[in-house]
Amino acid sequence: MPELPEVETITKQLDKSVSGKKINEAEIFVPKIVKNSKKEFEKIIFDAKIKKIGRRAKLAIFELNNGWSLLIHLKLTGQLIFNGEKNKHTAVIFNFSDGTRLIFNDLRKFGYIKPIKTEDLNDFFEKEKIGPEPLSEKFALADFKNILQKRPKAKIKQFLMDPKSIAGIGNIYADEILFASKIHPLRRNQDLSTEEIKNIFKNIKKILAKAIELRGTSVENYVDAKGQKGEFEKKLKVYGREGEKCVKCGGEVKRIKIGGRSAHFCPSCQK
């Protein structure tokens, strides 16, 4: 699933290439992707201009000039490709007045497009109880400590992946953050020392920022808005490396299940 760095990469690229364009029509090939009737959706988007494109958590936000916004969630296998080619996994095509287009592909068809009044966006995210943005300047160490204290018995890996704790961190980056911080994924929040908490906080900021710089991680279907794979995969230390040698100590990278999700770690380096 595209996480914060992947969605941030796509929305930044699209904000440059798509903002200001007028939508002529949307070709809908997988109706369940759009959370409105086709007639309602077409009425909302027809002749609307895209004012700007942003992100909250793992959601892309397309703000239109008519008081509406489109929330787009890529879920497991979604792709948003500017001037891409239609294929058998194409769910929706946005055609613009200048002849360009935006392709929404989704192999598993779990993604969605949800129109919402722009003035209702804040209420929507409050209702969903989405946690703070980890790369925001407003998200400080004190905030992180406070959130940890509210869930003392939570395992740190599950905590990092919970969008109600912190927005946008999934399996890939939770594994990499904990490896960089030398923290075992089964550790409970209440058992973390002050120094360990500082390290986790520092590595959240550092690793997410680096992943954005390298346009995300393409371990499955992810490509950026130009159809290109991200390059952070080359930097992965533990995620997807079960059975391989640890890059630090030479020990074996292990994988365990925590709450139905995989966790990759080095038993020697992470305590």
DRENTINU-958593 format. One record per residue: residue in one letter; x, y, z of N, C-alpha, C in turn. Coordinates in steps of 0.1 Angstrom, whole numbers, plus 5000, padded with zeros to 4 digits. Layout:
BEGIN
aXYZXYZXYZ/...
***
This chain:
BEGIN
m500849885000500050005000500950125000/p500650224991501350354991501250415005/e502350455011502350525024502550675022/l502850735033502950885033503950935022/p505150875021506150925011505650904997/e504950794994504450764980503350864977/v502450884986501250974983501751114982/e502751154991503351294990504051314977/t504751214972505451224959504451244948/i503451164948502451174937501651314937/t501251354949500551474950501351604947/k502651594951503551704947503751714932/q503851604926504051594911502751644904/l501651594909500351634902500051774904/d500351834916500051974919500752064908/k501952014904502652094894502152074880/s501651954877501251924863499851924860/v498951924871497551914869496752034874/s497252104884496552214890496352324879/g495152374879494752474870494052424857/k494052294856493452224844491952214847/k491152224836489652204837489352064833/i488452004841487951864838486851864828/n487051804817485951784807485051674810/e485651564814484851444817485651344825/a484951244831485551134838485051004832/e485850924826485450794821485550694833/i484450634837484450544848484250404844/f485350324846485350184841485050084853/v485250134865484950054877484150134886/p482750124885481850214892482050224907/k482450104914482550104928483650194934/i484550224925485750314929485150454933/v484150504926483550634928482450624938/k482550694950481550684960480350774959/n479950784946478650854943478050784931/s476850824927476350774915477150834903/k477150774892477850834881477250974877/k475950984878475351114875475751224884/e475751194897476151284908477551324906/f478451224903479851254902480151344890/e479551314879479751394867479251534869/k478251554876477751694879478751764887/i479351704897480351764906481551804898/i482051724889483351744883483351824870/f482151814863482051874850482452024849/d483352054841483852194839484552254851/a484852174861485452224873486952234871/k487652334876489052344876489652284889/i490852224887491552184899492452294904/k492052344916492752454922494152414928/k494152304935495452254941495252114945/i496452044947496451904951497351894963/g496751834973497551814986497351674991/r497751655004497651525010497351535025/r496651445030496451425044496451275047/a497451235056497651095058497951025045/k497250915041497550855029496450895018/l495750995020494751045011495251165002/a495051154989495351264980494051354980/i494251484981493051574981493151664969/f492151654960492051744948491051844951/e491451974953490552074956490052144943/l488752144941488152204929487752344931/n487452414920487152564922485652584924/n484852474926483452484928482952454942/g483852454951483452424965483552274969/w483952194959484152044962485552004962/s485851894968487151834968486951684965/l487951624959487951484957489051414966/l488551324974489551244982489851124975/i491151094972491450974965492450894974/h491950764976492750674984493250564974/l494550534974495050434965495050294971/k494750284984494750154990495950074987/l495749944983496849854981497649874968/t496849894957497549884944497150004935/g496650104940496250224932497450294926/q497250354914498150434908497450564902/l498150674903497650794896498750844886/i498550834873499550854863499150964854/f499851074853499551184844499951144830/n498951164821499151124807499550984805/g499050894814499350754813498450684802/e498750564799497950484790496950394796/k495750384791494750304796495150154795/n494950074806495249934805494049854812/k494249724813493149644819492849674833/h493649744840493449784854492949924856/t492749994845492350134846490850144852/a490750214862489350234869488650364864/v489450474864488850604860489950684852/i489450754842490250844835489650984836/f490451084840490051224840490551284827/n489651334819490151404807490051554808/f491151624806491151764807490951844794/s490551964795490152044784491352074774/d492552054779493752084771494251954764/g493451844765493851724758494651624767/t495151674778495851584787494851504796/r495351404803494451324811495251264823/l494451224833494951154845494351014846/i495150914847494750774848494750724862/f493650664867493650604880493550454877/n494650384879494750234878494550174892/d493950054892493849984905493649834903/l494749754904494749614902493749544911/r493749574924492949504933491549574935/k491449694930490149764930489649794944/f490549824953490149864967490250014969/g490850084960490950234961489550294959/y489550424962488250504960488450644957/i487450704951487350854949486050904956/k486250984966485151034974484951184973/p483951234967483751384966483251424980/i483751544984483351604997483351754996/k482451825002482551965002483852015009/t484552105003485852145008485652205022/e484652265025484452325038484252215049/d483952095044483751985054484951895056/l486051935049487251845050487751835065/n487851945072488351935086487451845094/d486151865093485251775100485351635097/f485651605084485751465079486951405086/f488151475086489351415092489251405107/e488551495114488251485128487451365131/k486451345123485551235125486251105123/e487151095114487950975111489050965122/k489251065130490251065141491651035136/i492051105124493351085119494351155127/g495451095130496551145139497251255132/p498251315139499051425134499951385122/e500251485114501151465103502651465109/p503351355107504651335113505751435108/l505551485096506551575090506151725092/s505051745099504651885102505651945112/e505952075110506752145120506052155133/k504752145133503952145145504052025153/f504451915147504551785154505951775160/a505951795173507151805181507351685190/l508551665196508851555204507851545216/a507451655221506551655232505151595228/d504751625216503551575211503651415209/f504751375204504951235203504951155216/k505651215226505551155239504151145245/n503451255243502051255248501151145242/i501351125229500551025222500950885227/l502250865229502750735234502150705248/q502050805256501550795270500150755270/k499350795260497950765259497750615256/r498750545251498550405247499850325253/p499950325266501150265272501350115269/k500350045267500449895265500549855250/a500449955241500549925227501949875223/k502049785214503349745208503749855198/i504949895199505450005191505249995176/k505349875171505149865156503649885153/q502749835160501349855158500950005160/f501550055170501350205173501650295162/l502850275156503350355145502450345133/m501850225131501050195119499550245121/d499250275133497850315135497650465131/p496750485121496550625116495950715126/k495350655137494850745147495950785157/s497050725156498250765164499050875156/i499450825145500250915136499850885121/a499750985114499150975100500250925090/g499850825082500650795070501750695071/i502050635083503050535084502550395083/g503050315073502650185072503750085075/n503549965069504549855072505949885069/i506149935057507549965052508250055061/y507750165064508450275071508450245086/a507450175091507550145106508650045108/d508849945099510049855100511349935100/e511450025090512750095088513050195100/i511950255105512150345116512650275128/l512050155131512350085143513750025142/f514149985130515549935128516550045130/a516350155125517250275126517250315141/s516250285149516150325163516650215172/k516950095166517349985174516349935184/i515049935180513949905188513249775183/h513049675191512349555187510849595185/p510249535174508849575171507849535182/l508149445190507249395201507349475214/r508249565214508349655226507149735229/r506749745241505549825245505949975247/n505050055244505350205246505750235260/q505150175270505450215284506950165288/d507550075280508850035283509950105276/l509650205268510650275261511250385269/s512550395269513250505276513150635269/t513450745276513450875271514250885258/e515450825259516450835248515850755236/e515250635239514650555228513550635221/i512750705229511650775223512150885214/k513250955219513851055210514351005197/n514950885198515550825186514450785176/i513350725181512250695172511650815165/f511450925173510951045168511851105157/k513151105160514151155150514051075137/n513950945139514050865127512750865119/i511650895126510350915118510551025108/k511051135113511251255105512351225094/k513451165098514551145089514151045077/i513650935081513350835071512250865061/l511150925067510050975058510551075048/a511351175053511851275045512751225034/k513651125037514551065027513750985017/a512650915021511850845012511150935002/i510651045007510051144998511151194987/e512351224992513351274984513651174972/l513551044976513750934966512550884959/r511450964961510150934954509450804958/g509750764971509050644976509650514973/t508950404977509450274976508550184967/s509050124957508350044947508649894950/v507949844960508149704963507049614956/e505949684952504849614946504449684933/n503249744934502749814922502949964921/y503550014932503750164932504550224921/v504050324915504850414906504450554909/d505250654906504850794908503950844897/a503650974898502651024888503251034874/k504551004872505151004859505350854854/g504750764863504850624859506250554862/q507050624870508350574873508450514887/k509250414889509350354902510150444912/g509850434925510550504935511950444937/e512850514944514150464946514550434960/f513650444969513950414983514150274986/e513650184977513750044979515250004981/k516150074974517550054975518150074989/k517350154997517750195010517250105021/l516350015018515649935028516649845035/k516649845048517549775057516949635062/v515649635064514949515069513649475062/y512949575058511649545051511849455039/g511149345038511149255027512449175026/r513249175037514649115036514748995045/e513548925048513548805056514548705051/g515448655061516348555057517648605052/e517748735049518948795044519848845056/k521048875053521948925063521649065067/c521749095080521549235085522749315080/v522449435075523449525069524449575080/k523949565092524849625103525649515110/c525049405114525749305122525949175115/g525349155103525549025096524648915100/g523848945111522848845115521748825105/e520848735109519748715099518448795102/v517948865092516748935093515548845095/k514748865105513548785108512248855104/r511248775103509848825101508948755110/i508148835117507048785126505748855123/k504648795128503348855126502948925139/i502449045137501949125149500549175144/g499549125151498149175147497849155133/g498249035127497949005114498849075103/r499849155107500749225098502149175101/s502949175090504349135091505249245098/a506249205105507249295110508649235107/h509449305100510849265097511849335106/f512749255112513649315121514949235123/c515949285129517149215132517149185148/p517049065152517049025166518249075174/s519449085167520649125173520749275175/c520349345165520449495166519249565173/q518049495173516849555179516449485191/k516449565202516149505215514949575222/
***
